[in-house]
Amino acid sequence: MYNTNLLTLVHEQTPQLLDLVRQASLAIMSIKNEADDLQIQSKDDQSPLTQADLAAHEIIVAGLAQLFPEILIVSEEDNTSHQDRIQATHYWLVDPLDGTKEFINGYDDFTVNIALICRNSSGLAEPRYGFMGIPEKELYYSGGKDLGAWKHKAQEHQWLSQPLAQLDKNAPNIYRVVTSRSHLNQATLDYIASLDKKSTLVQAGSASKFCLIAEGQADLYPRLGPICEWDIAAGQAILEGVGGHVINPNTQLPPVYGNKSDLLIHPFVAGIRYE
């Protein structure tokens, strides 16, 4: 079984964890608004890396280590941590800046993602609690399956938190499908064309797509190309907090985390299980 005491402790530390996401978000915005050079590099997989990614990484890792010194931290920007997750019963999974391409190109929907991954007695790991910030919009989210989900705004030295409503299980007449601005491929377009109803497309970047569904502003997010565990873990947890789900459309099973050397997950569809 999951460590319910750990989930309770994380829930109790929500303000401190939101503070951490906000600190990383403010650092990202400071670099975006003030730096003359983002110091863009290319990683081994040819994805971009900026000084904002690294600054957010350092803030989050230091903060998590202080709040929860006993929990492993796996961050996109720390390759040495990636394999340790395979043996861990629980760990933090961090994407310090999700949507670096959006960040570089001036869009406003890049995110900061932190998820708590827990392994059950069968050895399967899944995100149980997620925290997400959208720095440009000063919006923050938290939630987890069977725990609920919330939208937060920082005001002076406190958080104003609003619970998100459970999603409507009645299917809409037209699907609002949110798709990737940077990674929309033919397989995803074919999937959308195969839906049993007409659809309208909404383009967005990064894990913010999960929050659009969680807030009832979209219905489906199909991703039929590869994506990394840290890209979706926090968003999955938040979406599941309002009754949504993330499944492999071929197996109808949720993604499995922490079970192999690479961190790729594909394909998946995030949305609502309609009645």
PyMOL commands that set and color helices and strands:
alter all, ss='L'
color gray80, all
select helices_A, chain A and resi 4-12+14-34+51-67+79-81+83-86+100-105+135-137+186-193+208-214+229-241
alter helices_A, ss='H'
color red, helices_A
select strands_A, chain A and resi 41-42+48-49+72-75+90-98+111-119+125-134+139-144+148-155+158-163+175-180+199-204+221-223+227-228+244-247+264-265+268-272
alter strands_A, ss='S'
color yellow, strands_A
deselect
rebuild
show_as cartoon
